[in-house]
Every structure is written in structure tokens, then in C-alpha cells.
Amino acid sequence: MEFYYDEVDENVLILSVDGGLMSDNAHRLVGELERYIELGIDQLIVDCTRLTRISSYGLGILVSLHKRMAKKGGDVKLAAVSGLVGKVIHMTGLGVMLEIYATVDDARRAFACANGNRSDHRRSDSKHPHLPRDPSERS
């Protein structure tokens, strides 16, 4: 599994996940996200466009993230869920708990509406001041 941060709009982190979210690699995702949650990110969009596999552990990670963000008044939204991953999420009933959107832009608009701002709320530089601007800047 590879994951990277596409962009940040205000306090919305857009995380793309490539490959599988399985028990042997999900801890890396959690470790990275902990750092950003501590910086004040409370809204997360998981871009599942390239997510091809997910285990029960991976599903549990998504539920845990959802619960943790909800405690802070935030939320996790999934975008572009398809194929086997989509089937698994819907079969387990997690599609009811986790909001799923057809595209990242749809999820972004949902956050904008929830925040009371119906216009496009992206910052002009599309980056959060505390987050690395590209994958090579991550420590």
C-alpha cells in the first residue's frame, strides 16, 4: 500500500490510498494520520480511486478514524469507492456509517456545505501551512 496527501482545503485532508489497506500495512496509515490530527486536521477524505483490496482490519481502521474524527467534531468521507472494496464496504453495512461519494469533489462539496459555506472553500495555495507540499517533503 502506498498513500499520499493530494491536497488540503482549509482543514480537509485528502488522502489517496493505492493498493490494499490490509493488516500488515494499515498501521503506517494510522501513524501518519495521527500526526496530522494533532495539527488540527479534523476532516478527512479518503480517495479510494486506486484502493484495490481491504481487509477486516482495514475496515476497522476506517471505522476508528471515523469515530476519532467525530469525537473532535470532524468527519471522514470516502470518495470513488468501487470494485471489490465497494462491495465489501456495502456488504458489511459500513456504507451507512461512512459517507461515500462518487468523487473527491463531491466529498469536498459535502464538507463545504456542512461548514456552512456553499461556495468553493479552497485556499488559494491549496495547502495547509503545517503539511508537506509534496511527498518528498515528508519526514
ChimeraX attribute file (.defattr): number of C-alpha atoms within 10 A of each C-alpha:
attribute: neighborCount
match mode: 1-to-1
recipient: residues
	/A:1	17
	/A:2	14
	/A:3	20
	/A:4	16
	/A:5	18
	/A:6	15
	/A:7	20
	/A:8	23
	/A:9	20
	/A:10	17
	/A:11	19
	/A:12	23
	/A:13	25
	/A:14	24
	/A:15	22
	/A:16	20
	/A:17	20
	/A:18	17
	/A:19	15
	/A:20	21
	/A:21	26
	/A:22	17
	/A:23	15
	/A:24	12
	/A:25	14
	/A:26	20
	/A:27	15
	/A:28	13
	/A:29	18
	/A:30	14
	/A:31	10
	/A:32	13
	/A:33	17
	/A:34	13
	/A:35	12
	/A:36	15
	/A:37	17
	/A:38	9
	/A:39	14
	/A:40	12
	/A:41	23
	/A:42	21
	/A:43	24
	/A:44	25
	/A:45	24
	/A:46	23
	/A:47	26
	/A:48	24
	/A:49	19
	/A:50	17
	/A:51	24
	/A:52	18
	/A:53	17
	/A:54	20
	/A:55	16
	/A:56	14
	/A:57	16
	/A:58	20
	/A:59	20
	/A:60	15
	/A:61	19
	/A:62	21
	/A:63	16
	/A:64	13
	/A:65	18
	/A:66	21
	/A:67	17
	/A:68	16
	/A:69	18
	/A:70	14
	/A:71	11
	/A:72	13
	/A:73	10
	/A:74	17
	/A:75	21
	/A:76	27
	/A:77	23
	/A:78	23
	/A:79	24
	/A:80	20
	/A:81	21
	/A:82	16
	/A:83	12
	/A:84	13
	/A:85	19
	/A:86	19
	/A:87	13
	/A:88	18
	/A:89	20
	/A:90	12
	/A:91	10
	/A:92	11
	/A:93	11
	/A:94	17
	/A:95	15
	/A:96	10
	/A:97	13
	/A:98	17
	/A:99	16
	/A:100	23
	/A:101	18
	/A:102	15
	/A:103	16
	/A:104	22
	/A:105	13
	/A:106	15
	/A:107	24
	/A:108	24
	/A:109	17
	/A:110	17
	/A:111	24
	/A:112	19
	/A:113	14
	/A:114	10
	/A:115	10
	/A:116	9
	/A:117	12
	/A:118	12
	/A:119	9
	/A:120	11
	/A:121	16
	/A:122	16
	/A:123	11
	/A:124	8
	/A:125	11
	/A:126	14
	/A:127	20
	/A:128	18
	/A:129	11
	/A:130	10
	/A:131	17
	/A:132	14
	/A:133	17
	/A:134	12
	/A:135	11
	/A:136	7
	/A:137	8
	/A:138	11
	/A:139	5
